[in-house]
Amino acid sequence: MPDVCAAYRCSNRRCLETRTRGITFHLFPKTGERRRKWEVALRRDSFAASDRTLLCSEHFRSEDFDRTGQTVRLKDGVVPTIFNFPADLQRSVATRSTTTSSRADDNLPMDLMPDVGATGERRLRCKRQATDHLYALPASPKAIKAKLEEASARVRKLQREKSNALRREKRAKNNMQALLEEQFFS
């Protein structure tokens, strides 16, 4: 039986053509928890992966791969995130309806406004881009909290450095003033 990607609407097969396109195939994890995460990510009803079930590299981000050796491997703990789901399987994104956000939307230039009639492919591309940016929030609340704590620690460190720099500047001015006065009086 040929090796075929298990993702919804993915027709990639392990063959010479896909190899020349740089597509690699990866077996589902053997461990229960990681395997379960991969199965859930596929969003296929009553899907149970076998020991030979594969996913192609098109369902992972480029930073999910370890390309240091001769073989392309997935990094530990990676879960597939890029899929071409139909509209009924797309997860809806909650929209904010605060007055601030609606005012901000009104001030956006027209070319930045989202296309209401966007196709599934465009939505997928936008979703993929959203996670590629540094300002994108992680998916889990714990990761968001860790990111917030990291940012707060950096702010405290920078404030401390600023305060130390201001003190150094004040000391240098005082020393210069004292030297000028000493030179003036002698």
Backbone bond lengths (Angstrom), bond angles and torsions (degrees), N, CA, C in turn:
res aa  C-N    CA-C-N  psi(-1)  N-CA   C-N-CA  omega(-1)  CA-C   N-CA-C  phi
1 M - - - 1.455 - - 1.532 108.30 -
2 P 1.335 117.86 134.39 1.470 120.20 -177.33 1.527 111.12 -71.67
3 D 1.335 114.79 152.62 1.459 120.47 177.81 1.521 109.06 -82.48
4 V 1.338 116.22 117.95 1.462 122.87 -177.17 1.523 108.33 -125.16
5 C 1.312 116.38 143.46 1.461 121.46 177.58 1.531 109.36 -65.44
6 A 1.330 116.80 137.06 1.464 122.22 -175.96 1.525 113.46 -85.61
7 A 1.313 118.76 -4.42 1.465 121.60 -176.57 1.527 111.22 -71.25
8 Y 1.333 115.21 150.61 1.457 122.53 179.70 1.527 110.44 -60.96
9 R 1.319 117.09 130.47 1.468 125.25 178.57 1.528 114.43 61.15
10 C 1.311 118.03 19.32 1.467 120.23 176.89 1.523 107.54 -101.84
11 S 1.315 116.28 124.58 1.462 120.40 -176.85 1.524 112.36 -107.96
12 N 1.316 117.88 17.49 1.464 120.33 -179.82 1.519 110.69 -71.25
13 R 1.328 114.76 129.48 1.463 122.54 176.21 1.509 108.26 -117.89
14 R 1.298 116.21 151.24 1.462 120.07 177.35 1.529 107.77 -75.53
15 C 1.333 115.05 106.75 1.458 121.06 179.78 1.528 108.58 -155.07
16 L 1.313 116.09 -179.59 1.460 121.22 -177.66 1.529 111.18 -62.96
17 E 1.335 117.01 -39.03 1.468 120.65 -178.55 1.530 111.63 -61.81
18 T 1.339 116.87 -47.80 1.465 119.25 -179.86 1.524 111.06 -67.54
19 R 1.316 117.07 -33.66 1.467 119.81 177.99 1.519 110.81 -64.83
20 T 1.340 117.14 -41.12 1.469 119.88 179.40 1.529 111.00 -69.51
21 R 1.330 117.61 -26.70 1.467 120.89 176.09 1.524 111.66 -79.52
22 G 1.329 117.87 -4.00 1.458 121.77 177.61 1.513 114.27 85.47
23 I 1.319 117.51 13.83 1.460 121.41 -179.83 1.523 108.78 -85.11
24 T 1.324 115.74 128.79 1.460 120.83 177.64 1.523 108.93 -111.97
25 F 1.331 116.46 158.62 1.459 121.79 -179.09 1.519 109.42 -118.03
26 H 1.334 115.55 142.34 1.460 120.70 -173.99 1.524 109.76 -133.32
27 L 1.339 115.63 131.25 1.458 121.44 178.62 1.526 110.51 -70.42
28 F 1.324 115.77 151.10 1.458 120.40 173.94 1.528 108.77 -62.62
29 P 1.328 117.63 148.88 1.472 120.29 179.69 1.522 111.12 -61.93
30 K 1.297 115.35 151.85 1.469 120.48 179.64 1.530 111.02 -81.66
31 T 1.338 117.38 -31.62 1.464 120.59 -177.01 1.524 111.00 -72.14
32 G 1.318 116.02 148.87 1.458 121.41 -173.75 1.511 115.80 -63.68
33 E 1.336 118.73 -47.85 1.464 121.36 -174.87 1.523 111.88 -67.87
34 R 1.320 117.32 -47.49 1.473 119.94 179.08 1.524 110.68 -64.79
35 R 1.322 116.39 -40.64 1.465 120.66 179.13 1.525 109.68 -61.22
36 R 1.320 116.80 -41.86 1.472 121.78 179.61 1.531 110.63 -62.87
37 K 1.344 117.08 -41.16 1.469 120.49 178.45 1.524 110.64 -61.79
38 W 1.321 116.93 -41.37 1.471 120.45 178.94 1.527 110.26 -64.58
39 E 1.351 117.34 -42.84 1.466 121.10 179.91 1.528 110.91 -63.13
40 V 1.316 117.03 -41.22 1.468 121.19 178.62 1.523 109.97 -65.56
41 A 1.331 117.14 -39.47 1.468 121.26 -179.08 1.528 111.57 -62.52
42 L 1.338 117.66 -29.13 1.473 120.85 179.60 1.525 112.66 -71.06
43 R 1.342 117.54 -24.16 1.477 123.39 -179.51 1.525 112.46 54.58
44 R 1.316 115.59 45.03 1.468 120.23 175.51 1.519 107.71 -111.13
45 D 1.344 116.14 128.09 1.461 120.79 -177.81 1.522 110.88 -61.37
46 S 1.321 115.04 135.88 1.466 124.72 177.84 1.534 112.48 45.68
47 F 1.318 116.27 41.45 1.466 121.13 177.81 1.521 109.19 -90.75
48 A 1.314 115.20 129.36 1.465 120.75 175.34 1.520 107.45 -128.22
49 A 1.301 116.50 120.45 1.463 121.32 -178.12 1.520 110.28 -74.85
50 S 1.326 115.25 143.74 1.463 120.55 174.56 1.526 108.57 -96.35
51 D 1.309 116.30 -177.92 1.465 119.93 178.79 1.522 111.97 -70.57
52 R 1.329 118.35 -14.76 1.464 121.95 -178.95 1.528 113.08 -109.09
53 T 1.330 118.53 5.84 1.460 121.59 -179.26 1.523 109.70 -71.06
54 L 1.346 115.53 135.66 1.463 121.88 -175.21 1.523 112.11 -122.02
55 L 1.325 115.01 156.17 1.461 122.75 166.93 1.516 107.19 -128.18
56 C 1.332 116.66 142.92 1.465 119.30 179.05 1.526 110.36 -86.83
57 S 1.310 115.53 165.60 1.469 121.85 -174.81 1.523 113.12 -68.65
58 E 1.321 118.19 -12.37 1.464 120.44 -179.70 1.530 112.61 -70.78
59 H 1.327 117.36 -10.50 1.460 121.02 -178.58 1.529 112.57 -99.75
60 F 1.328 116.23 9.84 1.459 121.95 179.05 1.517 109.08 -124.93
61 R 1.314 116.48 153.21 1.466 120.77 175.96 1.522 108.98 -76.23
62 S 1.315 117.10 157.75 1.461 120.89 -177.48 1.526 111.59 -63.03
63 E 1.341 117.94 -31.91 1.462 119.76 -179.70 1.528 113.04 -77.11
64 D 1.343 118.23 -4.74 1.462 121.93 178.10 1.525 112.49 -79.88
65 F 1.326 117.65 -8.12 1.460 121.51 -174.10 1.519 112.36 -102.13
66 D 1.331 114.72 147.09 1.464 122.45 171.90 1.524 105.99 -106.38
67 R 1.312 116.14 105.11 1.463 121.31 -177.20 1.524 112.01 -106.38
68 T 1.331 117.24 21.06 1.460 119.86 -176.32 1.522 112.31 -71.80
69 G 1.299 118.66 -34.60 1.463 121.49 -178.71 1.512 111.71 -94.26
70 Q 1.312 114.54 -166.20 1.462 120.41 179.82 1.528 110.82 -74.71
71 T 1.340 116.00 -30.25 1.458 121.54 -178.89 1.528 110.10 -99.25
72 V 1.325 116.51 137.77 1.468 121.07 176.31 1.524 107.44 -81.73
73 R 1.339 115.73 121.05 1.465 120.92 -178.98 1.521 109.68 -123.72
74 L 1.341 114.42 156.02 1.459 120.11 174.06 1.520 109.09 -85.47
75 K 1.324 116.60 144.00 1.462 120.75 176.11 1.525 108.94 -71.08
76 D 1.320 116.46 159.19 1.464 121.64 -179.42 1.525 111.29 -63.78
77 G 1.331 115.97 140.29 1.455 121.46 174.91 1.515 115.76 78.20
78 V 1.322 118.14 7.12 1.465 121.68 -177.47 1.530 110.02 -77.38
79 V 1.335 115.79 139.57 1.466 122.48 177.28 1.526 107.59 -122.23
80 P 1.340 118.64 137.35 1.469 120.03 178.99 1.524 110.97 -63.55
81 T 1.348 116.01 139.77 1.468 119.55 -175.87 1.517 113.90 -131.02
82 I 1.317 119.17 -12.80 1.465 120.98 -173.48 1.528 109.04 -106.74
83 F 1.336 115.41 111.99 1.460 120.87 -179.47 1.519 109.65 -137.86
84 N 1.323 116.20 159.44 1.460 122.11 178.14 1.530 107.94 -110.39
85 F 1.327 116.14 73.18 1.452 121.17 -177.75 1.525 110.76 -80.40
86 P 1.355 117.23 149.91 1.470 119.45 172.80 1.527 109.25 -71.17
87 A 1.307 116.55 169.61 1.469 121.93 -174.50 1.528 112.37 -58.04
88 D 1.348 118.37 -36.84 1.460 119.83 -177.66 1.531 112.80 -71.53
89 L 1.327 117.81 -20.07 1.461 120.82 177.22 1.525 112.79 -97.95
90 Q 1.338 117.07 -6.96 1.471 120.41 179.03 1.520 108.62 -67.93
91 R 1.323 116.08 138.75 1.464 119.60 174.29 1.516 107.54 -79.38
92 S 1.317 115.52 128.92 1.458 118.27 -179.23 1.522 109.44 -77.48
93 V 1.306 115.38 141.02 1.453 121.47 178.86 1.516 107.80 -95.55
94 A 1.331 116.10 126.30 1.461 120.39 -179.53 1.521 109.31 -66.72
95 T 1.334 115.60 135.01 1.458 119.62 179.97 1.517 109.20 -100.04
96 R 1.308 115.58 143.81 1.453 121.01 177.96 1.517 108.63 -85.84
97 S 1.313 115.59 142.13 1.458 118.34 -179.67 1.523 111.09 -127.01
98 T 1.321 117.20 31.94 1.458 119.29 177.81 1.519 109.31 -78.02
99 T 1.312 116.28 160.93 1.465 119.60 -179.71 1.517 110.86 -65.64
100 T 1.328 116.92 -34.30 1.464 120.17 179.70 1.522 110.74 -64.34
101 S 1.346 116.57 -46.08 1.458 118.73 -178.19 1.527 111.35 -68.92
102 S 1.331 117.44 -34.93 1.463 118.27 178.73 1.526 110.72 -69.68
103 R 1.347 117.50 -35.37 1.468 120.00 175.20 1.518 110.58 -65.82
104 A 1.321 116.65 -38.72 1.464 120.65 179.25 1.526 110.14 -65.40
105 D 1.342 117.57 -39.60 1.461 120.81 177.63 1.525 111.16 -63.80
106 D 1.330 116.62 -36.60 1.462 120.25 179.55 1.520 111.57 -65.79
107 N 1.329 117.18 -30.07 1.459 121.13 -177.74 1.521 113.77 -87.16
108 L 1.337 118.04 -2.93 1.467 120.07 -179.81 1.519 110.84 -71.80
109 P 1.338 118.13 142.09 1.458 119.58 172.44 1.529 109.59 -65.16
110 M 1.302 117.00 154.70 1.462 121.67 -174.18 1.520 113.17 -60.70
111 D 1.348 119.13 -34.19 1.453 119.63 -176.78 1.527 112.15 -74.27
112 L 1.344 118.23 -11.67 1.452 120.78 177.61 1.522 112.20 -96.30
113 M 1.312 117.27 -9.54 1.454 120.36 179.67 1.525 109.00 -68.77
114 P 1.350 118.31 139.62 1.456 120.04 -179.81 1.519 111.35 -67.32
115 D 1.321 115.68 145.65 1.452 122.49 178.95 1.522 108.22 -79.41
116 V 1.326 117.16 116.95 1.457 121.49 -176.17 1.520 111.09 -64.72
117 G 1.304 118.95 -37.24 1.456 122.39 -178.82 1.517 112.42 -92.64
118 A 1.318 117.64 34.55 1.464 120.46 -176.95 1.522 110.25 -66.41
119 T 1.310 114.98 142.64 1.461 119.88 177.76 1.512 109.30 -78.15
120 G 1.332 116.10 168.55 1.458 120.72 177.73 1.511 111.89 -60.35
121 E 1.338 116.39 -36.60 1.465 119.88 -179.49 1.524 110.21 -65.10
122 R 1.337 116.58 -41.93 1.470 119.53 179.72 1.523 110.35 -65.40
123 R 1.354 116.39 -41.21 1.455 119.69 177.72 1.522 110.55 -61.71
124 L 1.326 116.50 -41.31 1.461 120.80 178.85 1.516 110.20 -62.85
125 R 1.337 117.14 -44.02 1.460 121.22 -179.19 1.530 110.00 -63.59
126 C 1.355 117.07 -41.99 1.462 120.79 179.39 1.524 110.54 -65.41
127 K 1.329 116.25 -40.35 1.454 120.15 -179.66 1.525 110.16 -64.74
128 R 1.339 116.02 -41.13 1.454 121.10 178.80 1.523 110.23 -63.13
129 Q 1.333 117.31 -41.83 1.455 121.10 -179.02 1.522 110.94 -67.43
130 A 1.315 117.33 -33.35 1.461 120.30 -177.88 1.522 111.52 -61.95
131 T 1.330 117.93 -34.70 1.458 119.59 179.94 1.511 112.33 -85.14
132 D 1.317 118.20 -11.27 1.457 121.14 -179.62 1.517 112.56 -80.95
133 H 1.323 118.03 -18.02 1.453 121.01 -174.56 1.523 111.02 -88.26
134 L 1.320 116.13 151.67 1.455 121.47 -178.38 1.519 112.26 -65.58
135 Y 1.333 117.41 -28.03 1.454 119.78 -176.78 1.527 112.52 -87.64
136 A 1.320 118.18 1.53 1.461 121.16 178.62 1.527 109.46 -72.85
137 L 1.320 116.58 138.85 1.454 120.76 -179.58 1.522 110.51 -81.63
138 P 1.331 117.16 144.26 1.463 120.22 174.27 1.526 109.94 -66.52
139 A 1.313 116.01 163.41 1.459 120.93 -174.78 1.527 113.08 -75.01
140 S 1.328 118.66 -37.88 1.462 119.97 -173.87 1.528 111.75 -92.96
141 P 1.336 116.64 147.97 1.468 120.28 178.52 1.535 112.51 -61.65
142 K 1.335 117.41 -34.90 1.468 120.03 178.67 1.523 110.47 -63.41
143 A 1.331 116.72 -41.46 1.465 120.33 179.75 1.528 110.25 -66.86
144 I 1.339 116.71 -37.52 1.468 120.47 177.95 1.527 109.59 -64.66
145 K 1.347 116.46 -43.69 1.463 120.18 179.78 1.525 110.48 -63.58
146 A 1.334 116.94 -41.46 1.470 120.24 178.83 1.525 110.60 -63.23
147 K 1.338 116.02 -40.69 1.466 120.38 178.95 1.532 110.47 -65.23
148 L 1.332 116.83 -39.69 1.463 121.40 177.98 1.528 110.94 -64.16
149 E 1.336 116.68 -44.76 1.465 120.16 179.15 1.525 111.04 -63.50
150 E 1.318 116.51 -38.85 1.464 120.74 177.85 1.533 110.16 -63.37
151 A 1.323 116.61 -43.68 1.468 120.54 179.47 1.532 110.73 -66.11
152 S 1.331 117.06 -40.04 1.471 120.64 178.61 1.523 111.05 -63.80
153 A 1.325 116.50 -41.02 1.470 120.25 178.20 1.525 110.34 -63.07
154 R 1.318 116.25 -39.88 1.472 120.03 178.65 1.529 110.69 -65.35
155 V 1.330 117.41 -40.40 1.469 121.10 178.13 1.527 110.00 -61.99
156 R 1.351 116.99 -45.79 1.470 120.27 178.69 1.526 111.12 -60.41
157 K 1.325 116.83 -42.29 1.467 120.90 -179.85 1.531 110.57 -63.15
158 L 1.333 116.61 -44.67 1.465 120.40 -179.96 1.530 111.62 -65.98
159 Q 1.333 117.17 -37.60 1.465 120.14 177.20 1.526 110.82 -64.61
160 R 1.345 116.20 -40.37 1.462 120.60 177.38 1.528 110.71 -63.28
161 E 1.342 116.68 -43.73 1.465 120.65 178.46 1.530 111.06 -62.99
162 K 1.324 116.95 -40.16 1.466 120.76 178.70 1.525 110.45 -63.19
163 S 1.335 115.56 -45.74 1.461 119.82 179.92 1.530 110.80 -62.06
164 N 1.326 117.73 -41.72 1.469 121.09 177.94 1.524 111.06 -64.14
165 A 1.324 117.14 -40.15 1.470 120.72 179.25 1.527 110.67 -64.69
166 L 1.335 117.25 -40.73 1.466 120.49 177.87 1.527 111.28 -63.97
167 R 1.334 116.65 -40.20 1.472 120.02 177.34 1.529 111.30 -63.82
168 R 1.352 116.08 -43.35 1.471 119.67 177.94 1.521 111.03 -60.41
169 E 1.340 115.50 -42.50 1.467 120.02 179.51 1.533 110.61 -62.48
170 K 1.331 116.65 -43.03 1.465 120.68 -179.69 1.531 110.60 -63.96
171 R 1.354 116.85 -42.69 1.470 120.24 177.54 1.522 111.17 -61.98
172 A 1.336 116.83 -41.92 1.471 120.39 179.98 1.528 110.44 -63.84
173 K 1.337 117.43 -41.43 1.471 120.50 178.09 1.524 110.82 -63.06
174 N 1.339 116.15 -43.62 1.469 120.06 179.29 1.527 110.70 -62.82
175 N 1.335 117.31 -43.19 1.472 120.78 178.26 1.525 110.86 -62.43
176 M 1.323 116.75 -43.33 1.460 120.77 179.61 1.533 110.42 -63.46
177 Q 1.320 116.28 -42.87 1.468 121.00 178.70 1.525 110.62 -61.78
178 A 1.334 116.23 -43.04 1.470 120.22 179.63 1.526 110.69 -64.49
179 L 1.321 118.32 -41.12 1.468 121.66 178.77 1.523 111.38 -65.37
180 L 1.332 116.88 -41.16 1.466 120.45 178.71 1.529 110.83 -64.36
181 E 1.326 116.78 -42.82 1.468 120.26 178.17 1.524 110.96 -64.59
182 E 1.353 116.82 -40.63 1.462 121.12 179.22 1.527 110.66 -64.09
183 Q 1.319 117.10 -41.00 1.471 121.71 179.87 1.534 110.35 -69.84
184 F 1.325 116.95 -36.62 1.456 121.61 -179.23 1.529 111.40 -66.02
185 F 1.354 115.90 -40.39 1.463 120.13 -177.62 1.526 112.92 -81.59
186 S 1.305 119.77 -16.52 1.466 119.60 -179.63 1.493 114.16 -95.99
